């Protein structure tokens, strides 16, 4: 009887629980807004010039007062790597729906807006941990950690084109937001235990 009650509770909790969202546009824009507030006007102007090269720039500033356009575009640019995952102009690369990097060197390429890969695996780096000593699987590369380093390097390189720097800036804004939330930063490894055994252990 206790087993049936426990199973009923588990099913009930599943049905009535609210959805959990990892990170959304608002979270990314909050991070970018904070970054904008810390930039001096010279850097803000340079960032604006680069963001104007993004193909979605005109959408970002539509109906925005001229005095607010630079900040609004910067903040909205931080969301760009998510909408391209739903765009027909970009394609998913790699296994697991594109969430794991393919073995080809293009997985870590940094070529600017000519790149039509979604690079879903750039969005996170799952640092492994285990509460019960289960063997860990290290995160594949490239990932958010490797790409943040690569993007920063390209942005500081005087030989990088403005097209590349624009692409890298919006990606960097996005990834900095991604790595500040748990669903993009950890993987939990535990021994496999059946639901029945969990119920028995509980009761």
Secondary structure, DSSP 8 states (H G I E B T S, - for coil): -HHHHHHHHHHHHHHH--------HHHHHHHHHHHHHTS-HHHHHHHHHHHTTSTTHHHHHTT--GGGHHHHHHHHHTTHHHHGGG-TTSB--SSGGGTS--SSGGGG---GGG--B--GGGG---EEE-SS--------SS-HHHHHHHHHHHHH-TTS-HHHHHHHHHHHHHHHHHTTSGGGTEEE------HHHHHHHH-
